[in-house]
Amino acid sequence: MSTKRQKPATTLEAELLEIAHRHIDRIETLETRRSDSLDFHDIAVWELKSALEAAYRAGQASVAKKIGTWT
């Protein structure tokens, strides 16, 4: 398994990858690598919950920034 981290192409991809790295550290990339051992991961429900909450908060922050308020 490589320890090289992927460079995302867009801001959204970068944010999602950062969330994955922060909450599920064994995920190196969000790109499909066409290998079950590389594309499927066993993760705990609390890791998934934490990552989903972070993505939700990032979405809220993005909307608040666009409309100029913080919720």
C-alpha contacts under 8 A as a table, 3 or more apart, distances in Angstrom:
res1	aa1	res2	aa2	distance
3	T	28	E	7.09
4	K	28	E	7.31
5	R	28	E	5.58
5	R	29	T	6.52
6	Q	28	E	6.99
6	Q	29	T	5.60
7	K	14	A	7.61
8	P	11	T	7.60
8	P	13	E	5.49
8	P	14	A	5.11
8	P	17	L	7.55
9	A	13	E	6.54
9	A	14	A	7.26
10	T	13	E	5.15
10	T	14	A	6.11
11	T	14	A	4.97
11	T	15	E	6.13
12	L	15	E	5.14
12	L	16	L	6.17
13	E	16	L	5.14
13	E	17	L	5.99
14	A	17	L	5.14
14	A	18	E	6.07
15	E	18	E	5.10
15	E	19	I	6.23
16	L	19	I	5.11
16	L	20	A	6.19
16	L	55	A	7.17
17	L	20	A	4.99
17	L	21	H	6.10
17	L	29	T	6.94
17	L	30	L	6.63
18	E	21	H	5.10
18	E	22	R	6.01
19	I	22	R	5.07
19	I	23	H	5.99
19	I	24	I	7.89
19	I	51	A	6.04
19	I	54	A	6.72
19	I	55	A	6.99
20	A	23	H	5.36
20	A	24	I	5.18
20	A	25	D	6.71
20	A	27	I	6.57
20	A	51	A	6.55
21	H	24	I	5.47
21	H	25	D	4.61
21	H	26	R	7.34
21	H	27	I	6.36
21	H	28	E	7.13
22	R	25	D	6.01
23	H	47	E	5.87
23	H	48	L	7.67
23	H	50	S	6.47
23	H	51	A	5.49
24	I	27	I	6.03
24	I	43	I	7.40
24	I	47	E	6.15
24	I	48	L	7.68
24	I	51	A	7.52
25	D	28	E	7.41
27	I	30	L	7.44
27	I	41	H	7.73
32	T	39	D	6.26
33	R	38	L	6.51
33	R	39	D	6.20
34	R	38	L	7.59
34	R	39	D	6.79
35	S	38	L	5.26
35	S	39	D	5.80
36	D	39	D	5.13
36	D	40	F	5.53
37	S	40	F	5.99
37	S	41	H	7.59
38	L	41	H	7.50
43	I	47	E	6.46
43	I	48	L	6.96
44	A	47	E	5.26
44	A	48	L	6.54
45	V	48	L	5.05
45	V	49	K	6.00
46	W	49	K	4.93
46	W	50	S	5.95
47	E	50	S	5.13
47	E	51	A	6.19
48	L	51	A	5.16
48	L	52	L	6.10
49	K	52	L	5.14
49	K	53	E	6.07
50	S	53	E	5.16
50	S	54	A	6.21
51	A	54	A	5.08
51	A	55	A	6.23
52	L	55	A	5.05
52	L	56	Y	6.14
53	E	56	Y	5.03
53	E	57	R	6.14
54	A	57	R	5.10
54	A	58	A	6.08
55	A	58	A	5.02
55	A	59	G	6.23
56	Y	59	G	5.10
56	Y	60	Q	6.30
57	R	60	Q	4.99
57	R	61	A	6.12
58	A	61	A	5.08
58	A	62	S	6.12
59	G	62	S	5.04
59	G	63	V	6.29
60	Q	63	V	5.25
60	Q	64	A	6.09
60	Q	71	T	7.45
61	A	64	A	5.02
61	A	65	K	6.03
61	A	70	W	7.07
61	A	71	T	7.83
62	S	65	K	5.17
62	S	66	K	6.34
63	V	66	K	5.08
63	V	67	I	6.32
64	A	67	I	5.26
64	A	68	G	5.67
64	A	69	T	4.92
64	A	70	W	5.04
64	A	71	T	6.61
65	K	68	G	4.99
65	K	69	T	6.35
65	K	70	W	7.17
66	K	69	T	8.00
